[in-house]
Amino acid sequence: MPLWPRQAGGLTTRKRVKSPTPVGSQGFKKNRQMQKLALVGLGASGLFALKELAGADVEVHVFDVGPVYDKRYACPIDQGVLTVCPPKACSYCAPGQSAGSWNDFKVILSASPVIGGRLYDLVGGDELQKKLNIVKETILKHAPCEIPVVTPNEEDLEWIKKKATLAGMTYHYQELLHCGSDNAPAINTSILEEIKAKGSNITFHWDMKVMSVSRRGEQFLVQYDGYRKQGNEQEDLFDMCILSVGRGGAHWLTQQEFYKSLDIYPGQVDVGIRVETSCFFTEEVDRRFYEPKLYYRSKHSNDVVRNFCSNPKGFVTPENHRDYVLVNGHSKMYEKSENNNFAVLVSKTFTRPFKDPQLYSQTIAKIVNMLAGGGPLVQRLGDLRAGRRTKSLTNNLVKPTLEAECGDVSLAYPHRILEGIIEYLDALDKICPGVADDSTLLFAPECKSYPDSITVSKNMETNVPNLFIIGDSSSWTRGVGQAASSGLLAGEGVRKKLSQSKEKTTVPVA
């Protein structure tokens, strides 16, 4: 969940409270000897960590910038208020909506060393697959309707491998579960209600922004304030801390007191475009795979270019990060468009002396927003090839599902990045004829900022004792499936530490 550093000027007043006031939670009788744990952020990773901690011998305090689950914002299009997304982000994709587990809710179920994250390298394929199976079973159990698992058959695999090879691309196998944005509220709420029923040890602090987490001896001091209603700044000490702040919290993470003590190395950044084209161009691939993972190595720069977050018959959406607006995409189980949208991303890992990839991608995003008057920008692929600005989409073959300012993406994006994207679309056109048509729409900015790569144990514990970092904010995951799996790993890690602590304090009977 995106969390934001406090505004300039610092704290004006600070109130130490021995026990934070529960907000929207079940009360429980506090045990003075019970250890306390702060869980910051309740996206996919935080929710599944909480699932593992429900009923454990630890006092869990959950901090989340969003409102109570059943009061989270509904999509204005679903409500009939709008027919397409507005040019600037609405509250549906604002902080507090838990990113992928609320928006589109697509889950990769295959333990892969390439897609979905890097947990395969951390815990091994067998252990990762066990966790992904738990995630799948949990989601299907709480789904309000039957949700099919997309599993390619042998004929489909032979077809895509041949097509990809002839196009100069590499296909990576995956099983996929697509729940849809319209089913996400019911699934998440049902999972949380089950957790609440089992977890009288949990207190929830909704609409709360954690301003800082810092070490105080062997404990952690958490300072927080209201997210929408500020002015009630509080702080409390915790024995353990799990951070689940998502990609949006990458910068926040770097501002924390403990960050320089972490064992870190330079992370990756993905800069790309949200492509929107006719669903008729991609219908065979969509029917067989829903979202095939196709990788390409640019002949121009040798950069790796890949697709991400495909949404057949879906919608392009804005994503509000307060300081800048990105584009994203989602699709629904029931409501459909006539388009397909997907991201084409160019991956970059920087070397010395540069060491701020997040700032790099955010700067590109802000330049695009500046050119577009504060929101996203859209350009026809034909105009980008011709080196001219798109001035109007009237009579364009592909009708946009997002209102965005027409313009010229090349004024903001590095030439190297755009060359890789155009090469990728030309290669994809050999598999899906029509995708590289002049009428295809390119929405910007689509940037994925990851934190620096953080060294963690197999239970997601950092080299700072009792500090766990999970989900996309850990740099180990990129999507709901592995993010949720990292939450399960952290929950298991906390339980092990509690058990070991209990064994040490147990006095043998003479």
C-alpha positions in Angstrom: 0.0 0.0 0.0 1.5 3.4 -0.9 2.5 5.3 2.2 3.9 8.8 2.1 6.5 10.7 4.1 5.4 13.5 6.2 5.1 17.0 4.8 7.9 19.6 5.3 8.0 21.1 8.7 8.1 17.9 10.6 6.0 17.0 13.6 4.4 19.9 15.5 3.0 17.8 18.4 3.6 14.3 19.3 1.6 12.1 21.7 3.0 8.9 23.1 0.3 6.4 23.7 0.8 3.1 25.5 -1.9 1.4 23.5 -3.0 2.9 20.2 -6.8 3.3 20.0 -8.3 0.5 17.9 -10.0 1.8 14.8 -12.6 -0.5 13.2 -11.3 -3.6 15.0 -12.4 -6.3 17.4 -11.3 -5.4 20.9 -9.2 -8.0 22.8 -7.8 -8.3 26.3 -4.2 -7.3 26.1 -1.5 -9.5 27.7 1.3 -7.4 29.2 3.7 -10.2 28.4 2.6 -10.6 24.8 5.0 -9.1 22.2 3.7 -6.4 19.9 4.1 -6.3 16.1 3.3 -3.5 13.7 2.1 -4.5 10.2 2.4 -1.4 7.9 0.2 -1.8 4.7 -2.6 -4.2 4.0 -2.2 -5.0 0.3 -1.8 -8.6 -0.9 1.4 -9.3 1.0 0.1 -7.6 4.2 -3.2 -9.5 4.0 -1.6 -12.9 3.7 0.9 -12.1 6.5 -2.1 -11.3 8.7 -3.7 -14.5 7.7 -0.7 -16.4 9.1 -0.6 -14.3 12.2 -4.3 -14.5 13.1 -4.5 -16.2 16.6 -0.8 -16.2 17.1 0.7 -15.3 20.5 1.5 -11.7 19.4 -0.4 -8.4 19.6 -0.7 -7.3 16.0 -1.4 -3.7 15.1 -2.3 -3.1 11.4 -1.7 0.4 9.9 -3.2 1.2 6.5 -3.8 4.5 4.7 -7.1 3.2 3.2 -10.5 3.1 4.8 -12.2 0.0 6.1 -12.5 -2.6 3.3 -16.2 -2.4 2.9 -16.0 1.4 2.5 -13.4 1.5 -0.2 -14.1 3.5 -3.3 -16.2 2.0 -6.0 -15.2 2.5 -9.7 -17.2 5.5 -11.1 -17.7 3.6 -14.3 -19.4 0.7 -12.4 -21.6 3.2 -10.7 -22.7 4.7 -14.1 -21.2 8.1 -13.2 -18.6 8.0 -16.1 -18.3 6.0 -19.3 -14.5 6.3 -19.5 -11.8 7.1 -16.9 -11.1 10.8 -16.3 -7.9 12.4 -17.5 -6.6 12.7 -14.0 -6.7 9.9 -11.4 -9.9 9.3 -9.5 -9.9 7.9 -6.0 -10.4 4.4 -7.3 -6.7 4.0 -8.0 -5.6 6.3 -5.1 -3.4 5.2 -2.2 -5.4 2.8 0.0 -6.8 0.7 -2.8 -4.1 -2.0 -2.3 -2.8 -1.9 -5.9 -3.0 -5.3 -7.7 -5.2 -7.1 -5.2 -8.0 -4.5 -5.8 -7.3 -3.3 -9.3 -7.7 -6.1 -11.9 -6.6 -8.8 -9.4 -4.5 -11.0 -11.6 -2.5 -13.8 -9.9 0.4 -15.7 -11.5 0.2 -19.2 -10.0 3.4 -20.7 -11.5 6.6 -20.9 -9.6 9.0 -19.3 -12.1 12.5 -18.0 -11.9 11.7 -15.3 -14.5 8.1 -14.0 -14.0 6.3 -12.7 -11.0 9.3 -12.0 -8.8 12.5 -13.6 -7.5 11.2 -15.7 -4.6 12.1 -18.8 -6.7 15.8 -17.8 -6.1 15.1 -17.2 -2.4 13.2 -20.3 -1.3 13.2 -22.6 -4.3 10.6 -23.7 -6.7 8.9 -26.3 -4.5 8.4 -24.1 -1.5 7.2 -21.2 -3.7 4.7 -23.4 -5.4 3.3 -24.5 -2.1 2.7 -20.9 -1.1 1.2 -20.1 -4.5 -1.2 -23.0 -4.0 -2.3 -21.6 -0.7 -2.9 -18.2 -2.3 -4.9 -19.9 -5.1 -7.0 -22.0 -2.7 -7.7 -19.0 -0.4 -8.8 -16.7 -3.3 -11.1 -19.4 -4.9 -12.6 -20.2 -1.5 -13.6 -16.6 -1.0 -14.6 -15.8 -4.6 -18.3 -14.8 -5.1 -18.4 -16.8 -8.3 -16.5 -19.5 -10.2 -13.2 -18.1 -11.4 -11.4 -20.3 -14.0 -7.6 -21.0 -13.8 -6.0 -20.3 -17.2 -3.8 -23.3 -17.9 -2.3 -23.6 -21.5 -2.6 -27.0 -23.0 0.1 -28.8 -25.1 -1.4 -27.5 -28.4 -1.4 -23.9 -27.2 2.2 -24.2 -25.9 3.5 -25.6 -29.2 1.6 -22.8 -31.1 3.0 -20.0 -29.0 6.6 -21.3 -28.9 6.7 -21.6 -32.7 5.1 -18.1 -33.2 7.4 -16.5 -30.6 10.5 -18.1 -32.0 9.7 -16.9 -35.5 9.1 -13.4 -34.2 12.4 -13.4 -32.3 10.7 -13.5 -28.9 10.9 -15.8 -25.9 7.7 -17.3 -24.2 7.6 -18.0 -20.5 5.0 -20.4 -19.2 2.5 -19.4 -16.5 -0.8 -20.5 -15.0 -3.0 -17.5 -14.3 -6.0 -16.6 -12.1 -7.9 -13.5 -13.2 -10.5 -12.4 -10.7 -11.3 -9.0 -12.2 -11.7 -5.6 -10.5 -15.4 -6.1 -9.9 -14.8 -9.3 -7.8 -11.8 -7.9 -5.9 -13.9 -6.1 -3.1 -15.9 -9.2 -2.2 -12.8 -11.5 -2.2 -10.6 -9.2 -0.1 -13.4 -8.4 2.4 -14.3 -12.1 2.8 -10.7 -13.1 3.5 -10.3 -10.3 6.0 -13.6 -11.3 7.8 -12.2 -14.8 8.2 -9.0 -13.4 9.6 -10.9 -11.2 12.1 -12.9 -14.2 13.2 -9.7 -16.1 14.0 -7.6 -13.2 15.2 -8.7 -11.5 18.4 -5.0 -10.6 18.7 -5.4 -8.0 15.9 -6.1 -4.3 16.1 -6.8 -2.3 12.9 -5.8 1.4 12.4 -7.6 2.4 9.2 -7.0 5.8 7.5 -3.6 6.0 9.2 -0.4 7.1 7.6 2.8 5.8 9.1 5.2 8.7 9.0 8.3 7.0 10.2 9.6 3.7 11.6 12.8 3.9 13.6 14.8 1.7 16.0 14.8 2.3 19.7 17.2 -0.3 21.1 15.8 -3.7 20.2 12.3 -2.2 19.5 10.8 -0.1 16.8 9.1 3.3 17.2 6.2 3.8 14.9 5.0 7.4 14.4 1.6 7.8 12.6 -1.2 10.3 11.9 -4.5 10.3 10.2 -4.2 10.1 6.4 -7.3 12.1 5.5 -7.9 13.8 8.9 -4.5 14.9 10.1 -3.6 16.4 13.4 -3.7 13.4 15.8 -0.1 12.4 15.7 0.8 9.4 17.8 3.6 7.0 18.4 4.1 3.6 20.0 6.9 1.0 20.5 6.8 -2.5 18.9 8.9 -5.6 19.3 8.6 -6.6 15.6 7.7 -4.8 12.4 6.5 -6.0 9.0 6.6 -3.5 6.2 4.3 -4.0 3.2 4.3 -0.6 1.6 4.3 -1.7 -2.1 6.1 -0.1 -5.0 4.5 3.2 -4.2 6.3 3.1 -0.8 9.7 2.6 -2.3 10.8 6.2 -1.7 9.2 6.3 1.7 11.3 3.2 2.6 14.5 5.0 1.7 13.8 7.8 4.1 13.5 5.6 7.2 16.2 5.6 9.9 17.1 2.0 9.6 17.5 2.0 5.8 21.2 2.6 5.7 21.7 -0.4 7.9 20.0 -2.7 5.5 22.1 -4.9 3.2 21.1 -3.5 -0.2 22.3 -3.3 -3.8 21.0 -1.3 -6.8 17.5 -2.2 -7.9 15.8 -2.2 -11.3 13.4 0.2 -12.9 11.0 -0.5 -15.7 10.1 2.4 -18.1 7.5 1.8 -20.7 4.2 2.5 -22.4 0.6 1.4 -21.9 -0.5 0.1 -25.3 -4.2 0.0 -26.3 -5.3 -1.7 -29.4 -8.3 -3.6 -30.8 -9.2 -6.8 -29.1 -9.7 -8.4 -32.5 -5.9 -8.1 -33.2 -5.1 -10.2 -30.1 -8.2 -12.4 -29.8 -6.4 -15.7 -30.6 -3.6 -15.1 -28.0 -6.2 -13.9 -25.5 -8.4 -17.0 -26.0 -5.4 -19.4 -25.6 -3.5 -17.7 -22.8 -5.3 -14.5 -21.6 -1.8 -13.0 -20.9 1.2 -14.7 -22.5 4.6 -13.6 -21.1 6.7 -12.7 -24.1 10.3 -11.3 -23.7 12.3 -9.6 -26.4 15.9 -8.4 -26.6 16.3 -5.1 -28.4 18.6 -5.2 -31.4 19.2 -1.5 -31.0 20.3 -1.5 -27.4 20.4 -5.1 -26.2 17.8 -4.1 -23.5 15.3 -6.7 -22.3 11.7 -5.6 -23.3 8.7 -7.4 -22.0 4.9 -7.2 -21.8 3.1 -6.9 -18.4 -0.4 -6.7 -17.1 -2.5 -7.5 -20.2 -6.2 -6.7 -20.0 -8.2 -8.3 -22.8 -11.4 -6.2 -23.3 -10.3 -4.1 -20.5 -9.8 -0.4 -19.6 -6.8 2.0 -19.3 -6.9 3.8 -16.0 -5.0 6.6 -14.3 -3.0 5.9 -11.2 -2.6 8.8 -8.8 0.7 9.0 -6.9 0.0 12.5 -5.6 3.3 14.0 -7.0 2.6 12.5 -10.5 0.0 10.4 -12.4 0.9 7.2 -14.1 -1.3 5.0 -16.3 -2.3 1.4 -15.6 -4.9 -1.0 -16.8 -7.5 -3.4 -15.5 -10.3 -5.6 -16.7 -13.5 -6.9 -15.2 -15.3 -10.2 -15.1 -18.5 -8.9 -16.5 -18.2 -5.4 -18.1 -16.0 -5.5 -21.3 -14.6 -3.0 -23.8 -13.6 -3.6 -27.5 -10.0 -3.0 -26.7 -7.0 -4.8 -25.2 -4.4 -2.9 -23.2 -1.0 -4.1 -21.9 2.2 -2.5 -20.8 5.5 -2.8 -22.8 8.3 -2.2 -20.4 12.1 -1.7 -20.9 14.1 -2.9 -17.9 17.1 -0.9 -16.7 19.5 -1.6 -13.9 21.9 1.3 -13.3 25.6 1.1 -12.2 27.8 3.6 -10.3 27.8 6.4 -9.8 24.1 6.7 -10.4 22.0 5.1 -7.5 18.5 6.5 -7.6 16.5 4.6 -10.2 13.2 5.5 -8.5 14.0 9.2 -9.0 14.9 8.6 -12.7 11.5 7.0 -13.5 9.5 9.5 -11.5 11.3 12.4 -13.3 10.2 10.9 -16.6 6.6 10.6 -15.3 6.6 14.2 -14.1 7.9 15.5 -17.5 5.1 13.6 -19.3 2.5 15.1 -16.8 3.9 18.5 -17.4 3.5 18.2 -21.2 0.0 16.8 -20.7 -1.2 19.5 -18.3 -1.0 17.4 -15.2 -2.3 14.0 -16.4 -1.5 11.2 -18.8 -0.5 11.7 -22.4 -1.6 9.6 -25.5 0.0 9.3 -28.9 -0.8 7.2 -32.0 1.9 4.7 -32.9 1.9 6.0 -36.5 2.6 9.5 -35.3 5.4 8.4 -33.1 7.1 6.6 -36.0 6.7 9.7 -38.2 8.1 12.0 -35.5 5.0 14.2 -35.1 2.7 15.0 -32.3 -0.8 13.5 -32.2 -3.3 16.3 -32.3 -6.6 14.4 -32.4 -8.0 10.9 -32.1 -11.1 11.7 -34.1 -11.7 8.9 -36.7 -8.9 6.8 -35.2 -9.6 3.1 -35.6 -8.9 2.4 -31.9 -11.1 4.4 -29.6 -9.5 5.1 -26.2 -10.9 3.9 -22.9 -9.1 6.7 -21.1 -9.4 10.4 -21.7 -5.9 11.7 -22.0 -4.1 14.7 -23.6 -2.9 14.1 -27.1 0.8 14.8 -27.5 4.3 13.5 -28.3 5.8 10.9 -26.0 9.3 11.4 -27.5 9.6 14.8 -25.9 9.8 13.0 -22.5 11.1 9.5 -23.1 14.7 8.6 -23.9 15.2 7.5 -27.5 16.7 4.2 -26.4 13.5 3.3 -24.5 11.2 4.2 -27.4 13.3 2.2 -29.9 13.0 -0.9 -27.7 9.2 -0.4 -27.4 8.7 0.0 -31.2 10.9 -3.0 -31.8 8.8 -5.1 -29.4 5.5 -4.1 -31.0 6.9 -4.9 -34.5 7.9 -8.4 -33.2 4.6 -8.9 -31.5 2.8 -7.9 -34.7 4.1 -11.2 -36.2 2.1 -13.1 -33.6 -0.9 -10.7 -33.4 -1.2 -9.1 -36.8 -2.5 -5.5 -36.4 -0.9 -4.7 -33.0 1.7 -2.5 -34.7 -0.9 -0.6 -36.8 -0.6 3.2 -37.0 -3.9 3.4 -35.0 -2.5 1.7 -31.9 -2.5 4.0 -28.9 0.4 4.6 -26.6 -0.4 6.0 -23.2 2.3 7.5 -20.9 3.7 7.4 -18.4 3.9 3.7 -17.4 6.8 3.3 -15.0 7.4 0.7 -12.4 9.7 1.9 -9.6 11.2 -0.8 -7.4 13.1 -0.3 -4.2 16.7 -1.2 -4.0 17.2 -5.0 -3.8 17.2 -5.8 -0.1 18.9 -8.9 1.3 16.4 -11.0 3.3 16.2 -14.5 4.9 13.9 -17.2 3.6 11.2 -15.7 5.9 11.7 -12.2 4.6 13.6 -10.9 7.7 16.2 -8.3 6.9 19.6 -8.1 8.6 18.0 -5.7 11.1 16.6 -8.2 13.6 12.8 -8.5 13.8 12.3 -6.2 10.8 10.5 -8.0 7.9 10.0 -6.3 4.5 7.5 -8.1 2.1 5.7 -7.7 -1.2 6.9 -5.4 -4.0 8.5 -3.1 -1.4 11.0 -5.8 -0.7 12.1 -5.9 -4.4 11.6 -9.7 -4.3 8.1 -9.8 -5.8 6.3 -8.2 -8.8 2.7 -9.1 -8.6 -0.1 -10.4 -6.4 0.9 -14.1 -6.4 4.5 -13.8 -5.1 3.6 -10.7 -3.0 1.0 -12.8 -1.1 3.5 -15.7 -0.8 6.1 -13.4 0.8 3.4 -12.4 3.3 2.9 -16.1 4.2 6.7 -16.6 4.5 7.0 -13.6 6.9 4.1 -14.8 9.0 5.7 -18.1 9.4 9.0 -16.4 10.3 7.3 -14.4 13.0 5.7 -17.5 14.4 9.0 -19.3 14.5 10.7 -16.4 16.4 7.8 -16.4 18.9 8.1 -20.1 19.4 11.9 -19.8 20.0 11.4 -16.9 22.3 8.9 -18.9 24.3 11.2 -21.8 24.6 14.0 -19.6 25.9 11.8 -18.1 28.6 10.3 -21.4 29.7 11.8 -22.4 33.1 12.2 -26.1 33.5 10.3 -27.7 36.4 12.7 -29.3 38.9 
